[in-house]
Amino acid sequence: MTIPSVRARKPSNTTSIYEARTRRVFPMTTAYDVPPVLLIERIKEKLQAEGKIKPPEWAAFARTGVNTEKAPVQKDWWYRRVAAVLRKVYLHGPVGTSRLAAEFGGRRDDGAAPYHPRRGSRSVAREAMQQLEAMGLLTKTDKKGRSISAQGRKLLDSLAHDILMELAKTNPELTKYAGGP
């Protein structure tokens, strides 16, 4: 004697609409939801703490593009740039070195001639993306550049959520975006 299998009834469309309205769904915090300065600073601290990102030997002397006169004076500029590259790839990916160099470029001062936009350093962008790829935060996409990996997306989203929770403590209006009461 076989027992007929008991299958659960599929809920009606009206039931699922009602449940969707009554169930509270917390919004997911992403890198779009927090100020870039805070997110980049937090990523920089995380990358420095892990110790897997190291500035290249030439980083102390390199200019970040033809539009700059000197090398950066901040000691931790490489970590900040790598964090900014990770955020840019998250927002605009898949992206290659040329596009990233254009993102980090600026205007060139040619004396009396008018300013014209110039790209940043492609070697800085390439080296930063290679280091992030070695950490597993970026993946290579055929003929399109690099895009964010699941591990990189998880890192940025979790840091963004932490930042939003801290901001919600000081500004109560942000609690609705942080999933609070």
GIURRA-V327237 format. One record per pair of residues at least 24 apart in sequence whose C-alpha atoms are under 7 Angstrom apart, sorted by the first residue. I is the first residue (numbers start at 1). J is the second residue. D is the distance in Angstrom with one decimal. If there is no record, write none. Layout:
i->[I/I]
j->[J/J]
d->[D/D]
//
This chain:
i->[26/27/27/29/29/29/30/30/31/31/31/34/34/39/40/40/40/41/43/44/44/44/48/53/64/64/65/65/65/65/66/66/67/67/67/67/67/82/89/89/90/93/93/93/94/94/94/94/95/95/95/95/96/96/96/97/97/97/98/100/101]
j->[179/177/179/157/160/161/157/160/156/157/160/160/164/160/80/83/84/80/83/79/80/83/79/131/120/121/105/119/120/121/118/120/106/107/108/109/118/128/147/148/148/146/147/148/144/145/146/147/144/145/146/147/144/145/146/122/125/126/122/125/125]
d->[5.0/6.7/6.2/6.1/6.3/5.2/4.8/5.9/6.3/6.1/5.6/6.2/6.4/6.4/6.7/5.5/5.8/6.9/5.6/5.4/5.4/5.5/6.9/6.4/5.8/5.3/6.5/6.6/4.0/4.6/7.0/6.6/6.0/5.8/4.4/6.9/6.4/5.3/6.0/6.2/5.6/6.7/4.9/6.9/6.0/5.6/5.0/4.3/6.4/4.8/5.4/6.6/6.6/4.1/6.2/5.7/5.7/5.7/6.3/6.4/6.4]
//
